[in-house]
Amino acid sequence: METSRSYGRDLLRGIALFARTRSNWSLLHQEMTIDVLLPEWMQESAIHGVIARVDTRTIEPLRRLGVPCVDVRCSRSFPGIPQVETDDQKVAALAFEHLWDRGFRRFAFCGFQFAHYSDARLRFFQKLVVAAGCPLSVYETPGRRDATLSSLEESGVIDAAAMSAWLKSLTSPTGLFVCNDIRGQQVLNACRTLDLAVPDDVAVIGVDDDDAVCPLSDPPLTSVRPDAERAGYRAAEILDAMMNGEPAPARVEYIPPTTVVQRMSTQVMAVEDREVARVCRFIREHACDGIDVNDVTEFTSLSRRQLERRFRTELNRTLHEEITAARLTRVKQLLQETRMTLEQIAPLAGFSHKESLSAVFKRDLGETPGEYRRRIISHGE
């Protein structure tokens, strides 16, 4: 099982948590990537059970071990091998609902052809979009059915030109669901090269909530967080039962995802009025620099009255409220992700001093900055 991805690491955490509940469990693990073959030492060790990312290249060596095995890759079924998998139907539903709640009524999907998880997420996402009566544009990097998962995902980098042409063809604003965070980073890199505004023109949501990929993306990538730790724990439970003589479950056990972790790549309300969308982007990028309504009206070709009217029509708020909201978003981020004091945060969020920050925060959000920080910490978010 790979340690190179957050999903694999969380599976291992779940397995380790179960092992602590058993006094007779000892775990053997070797750091590896997702498509490697079985280590040679497994053929010679006194192993009583295996939890693995099973595929066509590893199934026969695993069977020769002659011990119970649980599959947590689930790319295809193998007789006698129980499977524990993330529920991709619920993953797609969370992604769709997140984009829908932000006002998107045009959708797109970007994935890898023949990657099993990508195919499943596209299928379920497409059903939701069609049921809502909305348009859907799909792009998948071409692949071979027998290719390894790593090669399918790496081909997305080679295929950048074709993917970029597809991205340019999308009508703004579009809510874009990508099959995983690796694909999301590739899409965001392409959008940056094309000067496509994210999230104003294209809002992007991935899957896995990878703690390395998502924050490193530009802008940081919103992602559906699966419950891989629970999947690992459940796989260990099943293996334990099989090692004690119980039969292997015949059905795949699906583990629902936990939530959507929102970051900048979807932090927007979809706006059909492109000038309003352009102004929103300007506000989001410069609100913390101390701009006011006059700076915004100088940026646009519209009069202040026209702009205020169109803001009311599209977003049901004023320019001043939009500037304040952008500043408070920055405050919440710094409260959650750092240990900075209000004195340090205020100038970074466009406030002249901490007193005005506290007053606006309490007025608009109903709690003090300190109360917000304590609540976030207590909830473990």
Protein Blocks (a to p, Z undefined) as FASTA:
>chain_A
ZZkbfklmmmmmmmmmmmmmpmkbccddddddfkbccdfklmmpccfbdcddddfklmmm
mmmnopacddfklmaccehiacddddfklmmmmmmmmmmmnopabdcddddehiaklmmm
mmmmmmmmmmnopacddddddddfkbcfklmmmmmmmmmmmmmmmmmmpccddddddfbl
klmmmmmmmmmmnopacfklpccddehjaaklmmmpccddddddddfklmmmmmmmmmmm
mmnopacdfbdcddddfbdcddfklgccddfblmlmmmmmmmmmmmmnopafklmmmmpm
bdfklmmmmmmmmnopafklmmmmmmmmmmmmmmmmmccdfklmmmmnopabfklmmmmm
mmmnopafklmmmmmmmnoZZ
